[in-house]
Amino acid sequence: MSAIKQRVAAISIAASASMAAVKFAVGVAIGSIALISEALHSSVDLIATVITWIVVRISDKPADAEHHYGHGKLESLSALAVIALLYILAGGIVVEAYSRLREGAAPPTLSAIPFVVLVIDIAVNFWRARALHRTAMDIKSQALEADALHFASDVLGSFAVIIGLGLSAFGYAWGDSGAAIAVAVLIALIGLKLGKRTIETLLDQAPEGASEKAEAAIRAVPGVVDVERLRVRMVGARHFIDAIVQVPRTYPIDRIDAIKQKAQAAVGKAFDDADLTFTAVPVARNNESVRERIMVIARNSGLAIHHVTVHDLGEKLTVSIDLEVDGEMPLNRAHDIAHRLEHAIREEFGEEVEVDTHIEPLEPELPHGEDADLNRVETIQRSLAELAAETGAISDVHNVRVRNTDAGEIVNFHCRATPSMSVIDVHEKVDEIERGLRRAFPSVKRVISHAEPER
């Protein structure tokens, strides 16, 4: 992208220099203030193009320690500088043209040469304006867009000069000066249009429709509850988007991070080049269950709980919780932790809620283990198969793994059950197998099962 901008700007420099020199020489030779004005206009375009060529080389530099948003604003500043030059030129042209009209200066000496030069100038500038405009739109460059407007104004200005010279040829002495004033007015109008857009960018005005487009992209990301606030600004060709987004408070951190990544991808697709600052605000959803709200309270307190049971008795709620704490912790400390958890739950649901907390030792991290030998695995698998057959509901014990650890043997296995069985029934039957295996093999510390539907 940088190479494209620099190549287009370099071509414009060569074209501006050659056309400005030719128009100025012919204008002086025939004494046409209109043609001289148009040559000066092209000279300003030359200065503008040189500035643009320099600026686009700098504006594409990436962000650094001192310029956190990159260097794209340099393009807007260069556009303002060029606009200022245009207005100075327009003022000078009006003053000179008015002076000639008041003093009755002699009309220019006409021949075919100025008309040929102006026709060539129109063709060259029309081609340059189109090429620059296409490139500016493709890469969203304000500096190149300003250049394109200048060359478009050159085309219109050349037409005005042709009309003025034609009026002079038919005996209207004021035609040349009138055409010069028309060129000045045209320059001022184009400068006004470009200046408005450039100032809006420097003042961080959001591009039209950008906020709605960015918000729609973020809202479409699964997991986004709402968008609280969104701000968009342009720096060069890049959209910088700041969004405060509501997400479910029940989501874990890794899931919220996934939402952020998807939101960045969504706005990047919507704008081609976008930088998203995503601030996640956890909120309670209307459809949160009591159990989910209790899990959030425990997680925010850094506590491990499980087997949360909730009963609605109509006039009040009853809650039962298994709270895991360090097994070596003194009971008074564990009781204080449970009391704080119960208090937090009552603050959430009201003082009338009935909370019972069962304190149990936190399951320790198991030490390093190793696979048991094949004979031991086969012995455990035969026992599991026999216990499964006794239940009358569990079958096909497979994928049995046995690991030896300092704490005892850890057994993992898969089994199958009727697809229509409820989870509760399957859990009870599998629990029977696990209890039977520990009775048969006291060295087994833990049994982890995975039930699958029968094929």
Sequence and secondary structure as in RCSB ss.txt:
>XXXX:A:sequence
MSAIKQRVAAISIAASASMAAVKFAVGVAIGSIALISEALHSSVDLIATVITWIVVRISDKPADAEHHYGHGKLE
SLSALAVIALLYILAGGIVVEAYSRLREGAAPPTLSAIPFVVLVIDIAVNFWRARALHRTAMDIKSQALEADALH
FASDVLGSFAVIIGLGLSAFGYAWGDSGAAIAVAVLIALIGLKLGKRTIETLLDQAPEGASEKAEAAIRAVPGVV
DVERLRVRMVGARHFIDAIVQVPRTYPIDRIDAIKQKAQAAVGKAFDDADLTFTAVPVARNNESVRERIMVIARN
SGLAIHHVTVHDLGEKLTVSIDLEVDGEMPLNRAHDIAHRLEHAIREEFGEEVEVDTHIEPLEPELPHGEDADLN
RVETIQRSLAELAAETGAISDVHNVRVRNTDAGEIVNFHCRATPSMSVIDVHEKVDEIERGLRRAFPSVKRVISH
AEPER
>XXXX:A:secstr
 HHHHHHHHHHHHHHHHHHHHHHHHHHHHHT HHHHHHHHHHHHHHHHHHHHHHHHHHHTS   SS TT STHHH
HHHHHHHHHHHHHHHHHHHHHHHHHHHHT       HHHHHHHHHHHHHHHHHHHHHHHHHHHHT HHHHHHHHH
HHHHHHHHHHHHHHHHHHHTT TTHHHHHHHHHHHHHHHHHHHHHHHHHHHHTT   TTHHHHHHHHHHTSTT  
EEEEEEEEEETTEEEEEEEEEEETTS HHHHHHHHHHHHHHHHHHHSSEEEEEEEEEE  TT  HHHHHHHHHHH
TT EEEEEEEEE SS EEEEEEEEE TTS HHHHHHHHHHHHHHHHHHH TT EEEEEEEE        EE  HH
HHHHHHHHHHHHHHHHTSEEEEEEEEEEEETTEEEEEEEEEE TTS HHHHHHHHHHHHHHHHHH TTEEEEEEE
EEE  
